[in-house]
Amino acid sequence: MNAALIDNWNSVVTDDDEIYIPGDFLYRGTGRDANRILAALRGKKYLVRGNHERYLEDPDFIMPAFEWVKDYYLLYHEKRKFVLFHYPILSWDGAFHGSIHLYGHVHNNVHTSEYFNRNRAINVGADVRDFRPVSIEEIVKMADASPASP
């Protein structure tokens, strides 16, 4: 399974890409497992901490594999604000002014994803996105197609 996920990731990510991971990068893995997988993945990786990031506390984990690890992050891209948080939230910074909320916690819960997508909150977890990263351009298209778009 990990080999397929790595192949999917590397099929769309270059070494120069920046990848923001909305948490739950590794479930029940060790620091060494995380090191091995992260070393095989292309791009500069940023982690918004999820509830399954236990490997971060493992003394064998190499923290510089991530550019940074945060609990919450505001990303600005082409004058648009993106709110990155592991959990879906009902209201976020700029929610009524065109900002987009990206999350991953609910995994393959389609019903929750459909509700939040109508409000420019988008589940970008791998298990609801064909097990591969989604580009920011694809995210903007999804958000702009939302009935709640400004």
Secondary structure, 3 states (H helix, E strand, C coil): CHHHHHHHHHHHCCCCCEEEECCCCCCCCCHHHHHHHHHHCCCEEEEECCCCCHHHHCCCCCHHHCCEEECEEEEEECCEEEEEECCCCCCCCCCCCCCEEEECCCCCCHHHHHHHHCCCEEECCHHHCCCCCCCHHHHHHHHHCCCCCC
